[in-house]
Amino acid sequence: MKKHHRRHDLQFKCQAVTLANHPEIRTQDVAAALGIHPFMLSRWKKEMRDGKLVMDRPSKRRKAATLGEADKRIRELERENAQLREENDLLKKLEPSVSPRRPRSSRSSRSTEGGSK
């Protein structure tokens, strides 16, 4: 019977190594919790030490793009907020002039109130 080998992504491996490198947590406990063999986790730890297993860090260009997108979104939200504040102020000014509607009574309630037929 053929064994099924799971492939773990780089993020999973790096998080597992980070946990296993914690001074109060044993590698065997991390491996058991993640459902992997302790030897595999030890190999990932060695690869990390040797620089073969490296988490991709966002590049400065990507950070700048993200900040630019965030600035653009903030400006849009500030514009929308100003517009909503103006609308809200206008509605507050109009509120006293608009009288609330009184509910109309139904025919059935009028015919029973007034007496006999």
Protein Blocks (a to p, Z undefined) as FASTA:
>chain_A
ZZddddddfklmmmmmmmmmpmkbcfklmmmmnopafklmmmmmmmmmnopaccddddfk
lmmmmmmmmmmmmmmmmmmmmmmmmmmmmmmmmmmmpccddddddfklmmmmnopZZ
